[in-house]
Every structure is written in structure tokens, then in C-alpha cells.
Amino acid sequence: MPAKDIYHNQARNALIKAGWTITRETYQIKFREIKLYADLSAKAVFAAERDDRQIVVEVKSFVGASRVRDFEAAIGQYILYRLYLAQVFPEAVLYMAVNDAIYRSFFLKSAIQFAVKEL
């Protein structure tokens, strides 16, 4: 099983604070002969809607030498997870969690926003 990202606990605590129930600390995505591991899965029941929402969260730290390279790797991982989740857990929505400082300094760039919106 892969090591937890350095921001794993922060992401977990933020989800709990937002009202989500953590259902797994590591969520295994098994599709045919491939096993992948996302960092968290969570669910929330919204009483007003009577809707049971389930999410899978991959936490990324972006601490490599190049944030663009980290982003390329994260996008590839996100696409693969999304493809396989659609087959094995279609009711779940996949999210990528990043540290607030990385979000502000990197993810708000227009080129990055374009890629995020397209994907």
C-alpha cells in the first residue's frame, strides 16, 4: 500500500470539518488486473435532499522540483482513477485535494485553470 501524502491528515480533517464521514483512509480501486489506491473515501447524507453523496479523494503535495511535472503526473493519475471508478464505483465523484498555498500559487494560474476545467 502506498505511503500517505504529507497533506493527508489536513485533507482528512478538512473533510470531517465540512461534514463528511471518512469511510476509508485508503480506497482501493480494483479494475480487472489493476489495483490503484486513492487516499480517502467519504460520504455525506444531505437531509434536505435525502441524497447520499460519496466521494473519493486523491491528495497531492506538489513538492517535486517542478510543479508542472507534478501536475502532469497528477492529471494522469486523476484520469486513470476516474476511468476505473466509473466502472467499479460509478456513484462516487473523484476529487484531487491540494494544499491551500499550492492552490493559490499554482492552481489559480489561467493555464492550470483551463486544464482543470477541461478535465
Chimera marker file (.cmm) of the C-alpha trace (Angstrom):
<marker_set name="trace">
<marker id="1" x="0.000" y="0.000" z="0.000" r="1" g="1" b="0" radius="0.5"/>
<marker id="2" x="1.362" y="3.465" z="-0.870" r="1" g="1" b="0" radius="0.5"/>
<marker id="3" x="2.572" y="5.922" z="1.754" r="1" g="1" b="0" radius="0.5"/>
<marker id="4" x="0.240" y="8.711" z="2.789" r="1" g="1" b="0" radius="0.5"/>
<marker id="5" x="0.793" y="12.119" z="1.245" r="1" g="1" b="0" radius="0.5"/>
<marker id="6" x="2.235" y="14.775" z="3.571" r="1" g="1" b="0" radius="0.5"/>
<marker id="7" x="-1.092" y="16.667" z="3.488" r="1" g="1" b="0" radius="0.5"/>
<marker id="8" x="-3.245" y="13.564" z="4.028" r="1" g="1" b="0" radius="0.5"/>
<marker id="9" x="-4.278" y="14.439" z="7.573" r="1" g="1" b="0" radius="0.5"/>
<marker id="10" x="-5.047" y="18.055" z="6.655" r="1" g="1" b="0" radius="0.5"/>
<marker id="11" x="-7.311" y="16.914" z="3.820" r="1" g="1" b="0" radius="0.5"/>
<marker id="12" x="-8.961" y="14.340" z="6.063" r="1" g="1" b="0" radius="0.5"/>
<marker id="13" x="-9.602" y="16.891" z="8.804" r="1" g="1" b="0" radius="0.5"/>
<marker id="14" x="-10.975" y="19.430" z="6.306" r="1" g="1" b="0" radius="0.5"/>
<marker id="15" x="-13.452" y="16.850" z="5.002" r="1" g="1" b="0" radius="0.5"/>
<marker id="16" x="-14.588" y="15.975" z="8.513" r="1" g="1" b="0" radius="0.5"/>
<marker id="17" x="-14.957" y="19.659" z="9.385" r="1" g="1" b="0" radius="0.5"/>
<marker id="18" x="-17.097" y="20.102" z="6.247" r="1" g="1" b="0" radius="0.5"/>
<marker id="19" x="-19.453" y="17.368" z="7.455" r="1" g="1" b="0" radius="0.5"/>
<marker id="20" x="-18.141" y="14.349" z="5.552" r="1" g="1" b="0" radius="0.5"/>
<marker id="21" x="-17.733" y="10.935" z="7.167" r="1" g="1" b="0" radius="0.5"/>
<marker id="22" x="-14.463" y="9.247" z="6.225" r="1" g="1" b="0" radius="0.5"/>
<marker id="23" x="-15.300" y="5.716" z="5.118" r="1" g="1" b="0" radius="0.5"/>
<marker id="24" x="-11.769" y="4.582" z="4.218" r="1" g="1" b="0" radius="0.5"/>
<marker id="25" x="-8.305" y="6.011" z="4.839" r="1" g="1" b="0" radius="0.5"/>
<marker id="26" x="-7.080" y="4.314" z="1.677" r="1" g="1" b="0" radius="0.5"/>
<marker id="27" x="-9.544" y="3.469" z="-1.062" r="1" g="1" b="0" radius="0.5"/>
<marker id="28" x="-8.571" y="0.604" z="-3.352" r="1" g="1" b="0" radius="0.5"/>
<marker id="29" x="-9.680" y="0.968" z="-6.960" r="1" g="1" b="0" radius="0.5"/>
<marker id="30" x="-9.551" y="-2.524" z="-8.446" r="1" g="1" b="0" radius="0.5"/>
<marker id="31" x="-10.320" y="-2.763" z="-12.136" r="1" g="1" b="0" radius="0.5"/>
<marker id="32" x="-9.659" y="-6.073" z="-13.821" r="1" g="1" b="0" radius="0.5"/>
<marker id="33" x="-5.998" y="-6.904" z="-13.087" r="1" g="1" b="0" radius="0.5"/>
<marker id="34" x="-5.042" y="-3.397" z="-11.891" r="1" g="1" b="0" radius="0.5"/>
<marker id="35" x="-5.134" y="-2.118" z="-8.313" r="1" g="1" b="0" radius="0.5"/>
<marker id="36" x="-4.771" y="1.590" z="-7.581" r="1" g="1" b="0" radius="0.5"/>
<marker id="37" x="-5.005" y="3.337" z="-4.243" r="1" g="1" b="0" radius="0.5"/>
<marker id="38" x="-6.672" y="6.697" z="-3.682" r="1" g="1" b="0" radius="0.5"/>
<marker id="39" x="-6.052" y="8.451" z="-0.395" r="1" g="1" b="0" radius="0.5"/>
<marker id="40" x="-9.556" y="8.761" z="1.064" r="1" g="1" b="0" radius="0.5"/>
<marker id="41" x="-13.190" y="7.948" z="0.537" r="1" g="1" b="0" radius="0.5"/>
<marker id="42" x="-16.002" y="9.748" z="2.286" r="1" g="1" b="0" radius="0.5"/>
<marker id="43" x="-19.744" y="10.094" z="2.281" r="1" g="1" b="0" radius="0.5"/>
<marker id="44" x="-22.279" y="12.637" z="3.415" r="1" g="1" b="0" radius="0.5"/>
<marker id="45" x="-26.017" y="12.467" z="3.745" r="1" g="1" b="0" radius="0.5"/>
<marker id="46" x="-27.733" y="15.732" z="2.975" r="1" g="1" b="0" radius="0.5"/>
<marker id="47" x="-31.063" y="15.638" z="4.782" r="1" g="1" b="0" radius="0.5"/>
<marker id="48" x="-32.694" y="18.369" z="2.705" r="1" g="1" b="0" radius="0.5"/>
<marker id="49" x="-32.054" y="16.423" z="-0.473" r="1" g="1" b="0" radius="0.5"/>
<marker id="50" x="-32.122" y="12.946" z="1.041" r="1" g="1" b="0" radius="0.5"/>
<marker id="51" x="-29.092" y="12.341" z="-1.079" r="1" g="1" b="0" radius="0.5"/>
<marker id="52" x="-26.253" y="10.036" z="-0.074" r="1" g="1" b="0" radius="0.5"/>
<marker id="53" x="-23.159" y="11.525" z="-1.759" r="1" g="1" b="0" radius="0.5"/>
<marker id="54" x="-19.925" y="9.574" z="-1.956" r="1" g="1" b="0" radius="0.5"/>
<marker id="55" x="-16.513" y="10.895" z="-2.928" r="1" g="1" b="0" radius="0.5"/>
<marker id="56" x="-13.023" y="9.546" z="-3.445" r="1" g="1" b="0" radius="0.5"/>
<marker id="57" x="-10.171" y="11.968" z="-2.781" r="1" g="1" b="0" radius="0.5"/>
<marker id="58" x="-6.604" y="11.820" z="-4.020" r="1" g="1" b="0" radius="0.5"/>
<marker id="59" x="-4.282" y="14.113" z="-2.033" r="1" g="1" b="0" radius="0.5"/>
<marker id="60" x="-1.339" y="15.638" z="-3.902" r="1" g="1" b="0" radius="0.5"/>
<marker id="61" x="1.521" y="17.600" z="-2.316" r="1" g="1" b="0" radius="0.5"/>
<marker id="62" x="3.316" y="19.153" z="-5.317" r="1" g="1" b="0" radius="0.5"/>
<marker id="63" x="6.712" y="19.122" z="-3.597" r="1" g="1" b="0" radius="0.5"/>
<marker id="64" x="8.781" y="17.956" z="-6.575" r="1" g="1" b="0" radius="0.5"/>
<marker id="65" x="11.365" y="20.070" z="-8.390" r="1" g="1" b="0" radius="0.5"/>
<marker id="66" x="8.751" y="21.169" z="-10.957" r="1" g="1" b="0" radius="0.5"/>
<marker id="67" x="5.109" y="21.895" z="-10.198" r="1" g="1" b="0" radius="0.5"/>
<marker id="68" x="4.290" y="21.455" z="-13.876" r="1" g="1" b="0" radius="0.5"/>
<marker id="69" x="5.770" y="17.926" z="-13.800" r="1" g="1" b="0" radius="0.5"/>
<marker id="70" x="3.858" y="17.200" z="-10.587" r="1" g="1" b="0" radius="0.5"/>
<marker id="71" x="0.704" y="18.486" z="-12.299" r="1" g="1" b="0" radius="0.5"/>
<marker id="72" x="1.296" y="16.289" z="-15.359" r="1" g="1" b="0" radius="0.5"/>
<marker id="73" x="1.653" y="13.229" z="-13.125" r="1" g="1" b="0" radius="0.5"/>
<marker id="74" x="-1.387" y="14.202" z="-11.050" r="1" g="1" b="0" radius="0.5"/>
<marker id="75" x="-3.552" y="14.660" z="-14.141" r="1" g="1" b="0" radius="0.5"/>
<marker id="76" x="-2.534" y="11.262" z="-15.494" r="1" g="1" b="0" radius="0.5"/>
<marker id="77" x="-3.342" y="9.660" z="-12.171" r="1" g="1" b="0" radius="0.5"/>
<marker id="78" x="-6.654" y="11.536" z="-11.932" r="1" g="1" b="0" radius="0.5"/>
<marker id="79" x="-7.738" y="10.449" z="-15.423" r="1" g="1" b="0" radius="0.5"/>
<marker id="80" x="-6.880" y="6.812" z="-14.741" r="1" g="1" b="0" radius="0.5"/>
<marker id="81" x="-8.675" y="6.827" z="-11.376" r="1" g="1" b="0" radius="0.5"/>
<marker id="82" x="-11.736" y="8.492" z="-12.933" r="1" g="1" b="0" radius="0.5"/>
<marker id="83" x="-11.886" y="5.924" z="-15.770" r="1" g="1" b="0" radius="0.5"/>
<marker id="84" x="-11.704" y="2.953" z="-13.420" r="1" g="1" b="0" radius="0.5"/>
<marker id="85" x="-14.018" y="4.447" z="-10.779" r="1" g="1" b="0" radius="0.5"/>
<marker id="86" x="-16.664" y="4.959" z="-13.459" r="1" g="1" b="0" radius="0.5"/>
<marker id="87" x="-16.633" y="1.177" z="-13.914" r="1" g="1" b="0" radius="0.5"/>
<marker id="88" x="-16.396" y="-0.045" z="-10.314" r="1" g="1" b="0" radius="0.5"/>
<marker id="89" x="-17.931" y="2.783" z="-8.223" r="1" g="1" b="0" radius="0.5"/>
<marker id="90" x="-19.923" y="4.992" z="-10.635" r="1" g="1" b="0" radius="0.5"/>
<marker id="91" x="-21.847" y="6.785" z="-7.896" r="1" g="1" b="0" radius="0.5"/>
<marker id="92" x="-18.630" y="8.269" z="-6.460" r="1" g="1" b="0" radius="0.5"/>
<marker id="93" x="-17.191" y="11.611" z="-7.523" r="1" g="1" b="0" radius="0.5"/>
<marker id="94" x="-13.406" y="11.880" z="-7.699" r="1" g="1" b="0" radius="0.5"/>
<marker id="95" x="-11.599" y="14.910" z="-6.281" r="1" g="1" b="0" radius="0.5"/>
<marker id="96" x="-7.987" y="15.959" z="-6.014" r="1" g="1" b="0" radius="0.5"/>
<marker id="97" x="-7.022" y="17.735" z="-2.799" r="1" g="1" b="0" radius="0.5"/>
<marker id="98" x="-4.091" y="20.149" z="-2.681" r="1" g="1" b="0" radius="0.5"/>
<marker id="99" x="-2.654" y="22.392" z="-0.005" r="1" g="1" b="0" radius="0.5"/>
<marker id="100" x="-4.103" y="25.921" z="0.041" r="1" g="1" b="0" radius="0.5"/>
<marker id="101" x="-0.709" y="27.522" z="-0.650" r="1" g="1" b="0" radius="0.5"/>
<marker id="102" x="-0.239" y="25.345" z="-3.760" r="1" g="1" b="0" radius="0.5"/>
<marker id="103" x="-3.766" y="26.144" z="-4.858" r="1" g="1" b="0" radius="0.5"/>
<marker id="104" x="-3.174" y="29.901" z="-4.570" r="1" g="1" b="0" radius="0.5"/>
<marker id="105" x="0.322" y="29.930" z="-6.082" r="1" g="1" b="0" radius="0.5"/>
<marker id="106" x="-0.176" y="27.382" z="-8.870" r="1" g="1" b="0" radius="0.5"/>
<marker id="107" x="-3.777" y="26.309" z="-9.461" r="1" g="1" b="0" radius="0.5"/>
<marker id="108" x="-5.069" y="29.843" z="-9.933" r="1" g="1" b="0" radius="0.5"/>
<marker id="109" x="-2.839" y="30.369" z="-12.998" r="1" g="1" b="0" radius="0.5"/>
<marker id="110" x="-5.022" y="30.680" z="-16.088" r="1" g="1" b="0" radius="0.5"/>
<marker id="111" x="-3.312" y="27.821" z="-17.952" r="1" g="1" b="0" radius="0.5"/>
<marker id="112" x="-3.826" y="25.489" z="-14.987" r="1" g="1" b="0" radius="0.5"/>
<marker id="113" x="-7.448" y="26.612" z="-14.554" r="1" g="1" b="0" radius="0.5"/>
<marker id="114" x="-8.041" y="25.853" z="-18.230" r="1" g="1" b="0" radius="0.5"/>
<marker id="115" x="-6.716" y="22.295" z="-17.833" r="1" g="1" b="0" radius="0.5"/>
<marker id="116" x="-8.727" y="21.719" z="-14.656" r="1" g="1" b="0" radius="0.5"/>
<marker id="117" x="-11.963" y="22.917" z="-16.294" r="1" g="1" b="0" radius="0.5"/>
<marker id="118" x="-11.385" y="20.779" z="-19.375" r="1" g="1" b="0" radius="0.5"/>
<marker id="119" x="-10.719" y="17.656" z="-17.318" r="1" g="1" b="0" radius="0.5"/>
<link id1="1" id2="2" r="1" g="1" b="0" radius="0.2"/>
<link id1="2" id2="3" r="1" g="1" b="0" radius="0.2"/>
<link id1="3" id2="4" r="1" g="1" b="0" radius="0.2"/>
<link id1="4" id2="5" r="1" g="1" b="0" radius="0.2"/>
<link id1="5" id2="6" r="1" g="1" b="0" radius="0.2"/>
<link id1="6" id2="7" r="1" g="1" b="0" radius="0.2"/>
<link id1="7" id2="8" r="1" g="1" b="0" radius="0.2"/>
<link id1="8" id2="9" r="1" g="1" b="0" radius="0.2"/>
<link id1="9" id2="10" r="1" g="1" b="0" radius="0.2"/>
<link id1="10" id2="11" r="1" g="1" b="0" radius="0.2"/>
<link id1="11" id2="12" r="1" g="1" b="0" radius="0.2"/>
<link id1="12" id2="13" r="1" g="1" b="0" radius="0.2"/>
<link id1="13" id2="14" r="1" g="1" b="0" radius="0.2"/>
<link id1="14" id2="15" r="1" g="1" b="0" radius="0.2"/>
<link id1="15" id2="16" r="1" g="1" b="0" radius="0.2"/>
<link id1="16" id2="17" r="1" g="1" b="0" radius="0.2"/>
<link id1="17" id2="18" r="1" g="1" b="0" radius="0.2"/>
<link id1="18" id2="19" r="1" g="1" b="0" radius="0.2"/>
<link id1="19" id2="20" r="1" g="1" b="0" radius="0.2"/>
<link id1="20" id2="21" r="1" g="1" b="0" radius="0.2"/>
<link id1="21" id2="22" r="1" g="1" b="0" radius="0.2"/>
<link id1="22" id2="23" r="1" g="1" b="0" radius="0.2"/>
<link id1="23" id2="24" r="1" g="1" b="0" radius="0.2"/>
<link id1="24" id2="25" r="1" g="1" b="0" radius="0.2"/>
<link id1="25" id2="26" r="1" g="1" b="0" radius="0.2"/>
<link id1="26" id2="27" r="1" g="1" b="0" radius="0.2"/>
<link id1="27" id2="28" r="1" g="1" b="0" radius="0.2"/>
<link id1="28" id2="29" r="1" g="1" b="0" radius="0.2"/>
<link id1="29" id2="30" r="1" g="1" b="0" radius="0.2"/>
<link id1="30" id2="31" r="1" g="1" b="0" radius="0.2"/>
<link id1="31" id2="32" r="1" g="1" b="0" radius="0.2"/>
<link id1="32" id2="33" r="1" g="1" b="0" radius="0.2"/>
<link id1="33" id2="34" r="1" g="1" b="0" radius="0.2"/>
<link id1="34" id2="35" r="1" g="1" b="0" radius="0.2"/>
<link id1="35" id2="36" r="1" g="1" b="0" radius="0.2"/>
<link id1="36" id2="37" r="1" g="1" b="0" radius="0.2"/>
<link id1="37" id2="38" r="1" g="1" b="0" radius="0.2"/>
<link id1="38" id2="39" r="1" g="1" b="0" radius="0.2"/>
<link id1="39" id2="40" r="1" g="1" b="0" radius="0.2"/>
<link id1="40" id2="41" r="1" g="1" b="0" radius="0.2"/>
<link id1="41" id2="42" r="1" g="1" b="0" radius="0.2"/>
<link id1="42" id2="43" r="1" g="1" b="0" radius="0.2"/>
<link id1="43" id2="44" r="1" g="1" b="0" radius="0.2"/>
<link id1="44" id2="45" r="1" g="1" b="0" radius="0.2"/>
<link id1="45" id2="46" r="1" g="1" b="0" radius="0.2"/>
<link id1="46" id2="47" r="1" g="1" b="0" radius="0.2"/>
<link id1="47" id2="48" r="1" g="1" b="0" radius="0.2"/>
<link id1="48" id2="49" r="1" g="1" b="0" radius="0.2"/>
<link id1="49" id2="50" r="1" g="1" b="0" radius="0.2"/>
<link id1="50" id2="51" r="1" g="1" b="0" radius="0.2"/>
<link id1="51" id2="52" r="1" g="1" b="0" radius="0.2"/>
<link id1="52" id2="53" r="1" g="1" b="0" radius="0.2"/>
<link id1="53" id2="54" r="1" g="1" b="0" radius="0.2"/>
<link id1="54" id2="55" r="1" g="1" b="0" radius="0.2"/>
<link id1="55" id2="56" r="1" g="1" b="0" radius="0.2"/>
<link id1="56" id2="57" r="1" g="1" b="0" radius="0.2"/>
<link id1="57" id2="58" r="1" g="1" b="0" radius="0.2"/>
<link id1="58" id2="59" r="1" g="1" b="0" radius="0.2"/>
<link id1="59" id2="60" r="1" g="1" b="0" radius="0.2"/>
<link id1="60" id2="61" r="1" g="1" b="0" radius="0.2"/>
<link id1="61" id2="62" r="1" g="1" b="0" radius="0.2"/>
<link id1="62" id2="63" r="1" g="1" b="0" radius="0.2"/>
<link id1="63" id2="64" r="1" g="1" b="0" radius="0.2"/>
<link id1="64" id2="65" r="1" g="1" b="0" radius="0.2"/>
<link id1="65" id2="66" r="1" g="1" b="0" radius="0.2"/>
<link id1="66" id2="67" r="1" g="1" b="0" radius="0.2"/>
<link id1="67" id2="68" r="1" g="1" b="0" radius="0.2"/>
<link id1="68" id2="69" r="1" g="1" b="0" radius="0.2"/>
<link id1="69" id2="70" r="1" g="1" b="0" radius="0.2"/>
<link id1="70" id2="71" r="1" g="1" b="0" radius="0.2"/>
<link id1="71" id2="72" r="1" g="1" b="0" radius="0.2"/>
<link id1="72" id2="73" r="1" g="1" b="0" radius="0.2"/>
<link id1="73" id2="74" r="1" g="1" b="0" radius="0.2"/>
<link id1="74" id2="75" r="1" g="1" b="0" radius="0.2"/>
<link id1="75" id2="76" r="1" g="1" b="0" radius="0.2"/>
<link id1="76" id2="77" r="1" g="1" b="0" radius="0.2"/>
<link id1="77" id2="78" r="1" g="1" b="0" radius="0.2"/>
<link id1="78" id2="79" r="1" g="1" b="0" radius="0.2"/>
<link id1="79" id2="80" r="1" g="1" b="0" radius="0.2"/>
<link id1="80" id2="81" r="1" g="1" b="0" radius="0.2"/>
<link id1="81" id2="82" r="1" g="1" b="0" radius="0.2"/>
<link id1="82" id2="83" r="1" g="1" b="0" radius="0.2"/>
<link id1="83" id2="84" r="1" g="1" b="0" radius="0.2"/>
<link id1="84" id2="85" r="1" g="1" b="0" radius="0.2"/>
<link id1="85" id2="86" r="1" g="1" b="0" radius="0.2"/>
<link id1="86" id2="87" r="1" g="1" b="0" radius="0.2"/>
<link id1="87" id2="88" r="1" g="1" b="0" radius="0.2"/>
<link id1="88" id2="89" r="1" g="1" b="0" radius="0.2"/>
<link id1="89" id2="90" r="1" g="1" b="0" radius="0.2"/>
<link id1="90" id2="91" r="1" g="1" b="0" radius="0.2"/>
<link id1="91" id2="92" r="1" g="1" b="0" radius="0.2"/>
<link id1="92" id2="93" r="1" g="1" b="0" radius="0.2"/>
<link id1="93" id2="94" r="1" g="1" b="0" radius="0.2"/>
<link id1="94" id2="95" r="1" g="1" b="0" radius="0.2"/>
<link id1="95" id2="96" r="1" g="1" b="0" radius="0.2"/>
<link id1="96" id2="97" r="1" g="1" b="0" radius="0.2"/>
<link id1="97" id2="98" r="1" g="1" b="0" radius="0.2"/>
<link id1="98" id2="99" r="1" g="1" b="0" radius="0.2"/>
<link id1="99" id2="100" r="1" g="1" b="0" radius="0.2"/>
<link id1="100" id2="101" r="1" g="1" b="0" radius="0.2"/>
<link id1="101" id2="102" r="1" g="1" b="0" radius="0.2"/>
<link id1="102" id2="103" r="1" g="1" b="0" radius="0.2"/>
<link id1="103" id2="104" r="1" g="1" b="0" radius="0.2"/>
<link id1="104" id2="105" r="1" g="1" b="0" radius="0.2"/>
<link id1="105" id2="106" r="1" g="1" b="0" radius="0.2"/>
<link id1="106" id2="107" r="1" g="1" b="0" radius="0.2"/>
<link id1="107" id2="108" r="1" g="1" b="0" radius="0.2"/>
<link id1="108" id2="109" r="1" g="1" b="0" radius="0.2"/>
<link id1="109" id2="110" r="1" g="1" b="0" radius="0.2"/>
<link id1="110" id2="111" r="1" g="1" b="0" radius="0.2"/>
<link id1="111" id2="112" r="1" g="1" b="0" radius="0.2"/>
<link id1="112" id2="113" r="1" g="1" b="0" radius="0.2"/>
<link id1="113" id2="114" r="1" g="1" b="0" radius="0.2"/>
<link id1="114" id2="115" r="1" g="1" b="0" radius="0.2"/>
<link id1="115" id2="116" r="1" g="1" b="0" radius="0.2"/>
<link id1="116" id2="117" r="1" g="1" b="0" radius="0.2"/>
<link id1="117" id2="118" r="1" g="1" b="0" radius="0.2"/>
<link id1="118" id2="119" r="1" g="1" b="0" radius="0.2"/>
</marker_set>
